[in-house]
């Protein structure tokens, strides 16, 4: 197989993987910042509310990362893995 064909086939997948890993590192950094920013709370009710808030925000950030990764993979599959029927 020609080297250019191999590189052309592997490069988009490698870029998607690099973007996904960098995105995951950004998500971890943001989530760590969210957890460190919110206070712990004094009463048990405050602790529960702040913990649920941290969980909700962290889940939202992670969900955005997963959706963006899914969109990248879907576009790659649509472009490169078309069925010729």
C-alpha positions as CSV (number, residue, x, y, z in Angstrom):
1,X,0.0,0.0,0.0
2,X,1.2,3.5,-0.8
3,X,2.5,5.5,2.2
4,X,0.4,8.5,1.3
5,X,-2.8,6.4,1.4
6,X,-1.8,5.0,4.8
7,X,-1.1,8.5,6.2
8,X,-4.3,9.9,4.7
9,X,-6.3,7.0,6.3
10,X,-4.7,7.2,9.8
11,X,-4.3,11.0,10.2
12,X,-8.0,11.8,10.8
13,X,-8.3,9.1,13.4
14,X,-5.1,10.2,15.1
15,X,-6.3,13.8,15.2
16,X,-9.7,12.8,16.7
17,X,-7.8,10.8,19.4
18,X,-5.5,13.7,20.2
19,X,-8.4,16.2,20.4
20,X,-10.4,13.7,22.5
21,X,-7.6,13.3,25.0
22,X,-6.8,17.0,25.2
23,X,-10.5,17.6,25.7
24,X,-10.6,15.0,28.5
25,X,-7.6,16.7,30.2
26,X,-9.5,20.1,29.9
27,X,-12.6,18.5,31.5
28,X,-10.6,17.1,34.3
29,X,-9.0,20.5,34.9
30,X,-12.3,22.3,34.9
31,X,-13.9,19.8,37.2
32,X,-11.0,20.0,39.6
33,X,-11.4,23.8,39.6
34,X,-15.2,23.5,40.2
35,X,-14.6,21.2,43.1
36,X,-12.0,23.4,44.6
37,X,-14.0,26.6,44.1
38,X,-17.3,25.6,45.8
39,X,-17.4,25.8,49.6
40,X,-17.9,22.7,51.6
41,X,-20.9,24.1,53.6
42,X,-21.4,24.1,57.4
43,X,-24.7,22.3,57.9
44,X,-25.6,18.9,56.5
45,X,-28.1,20.4,54.2
46,X,-25.6,22.9,52.8
47,X,-23.1,20.1,52.2
48,X,-25.7,18.1,50.3
49,X,-26.7,21.1,48.2
50,X,-23.1,22.0,47.4
51,X,-22.2,18.4,46.6
52,X,-25.2,18.0,44.2
53,X,-24.3,21.3,42.6
54,X,-20.7,20.2,42.0
55,X,-22.0,16.9,40.7
56,X,-24.4,18.6,38.3
57,X,-21.9,21.0,36.9
58,X,-19.2,18.3,36.5
59,X,-21.7,16.0,34.8
60,X,-22.7,18.8,32.4
61,X,-19.1,19.6,31.5
62,X,-18.4,15.9,30.9
63,X,-21.5,15.5,28.8
64,X,-20.5,18.3,26.6
65,X,-17.1,16.6,26.1
66,X,-18.7,13.3,25.3
67,X,-21.2,14.9,22.8
68,X,-18.4,16.7,21.0
69,X,-16.4,13.5,20.8
70,X,-19.5,11.7,19.4
71,X,-20.0,14.4,16.8
72,X,-16.4,14.2,15.6
73,X,-16.7,10.4,15.3
74,X,-20.0,10.6,13.5
75,X,-18.6,13.2,11.0
76,X,-15.6,11.0,10.4
77,X,-17.7,7.9,9.8
78,X,-20.1,9.8,7.5
79,X,-17.2,11.1,5.4
80,X,-14.9,8.0,5.3
81,X,-17.0,4.9,5.9
82,X,-19.8,5.3,3.5
83,X,-21.6,2.1,2.3
84,X,-21.6,1.8,-1.4
85,X,-24.9,0.0,-2.0
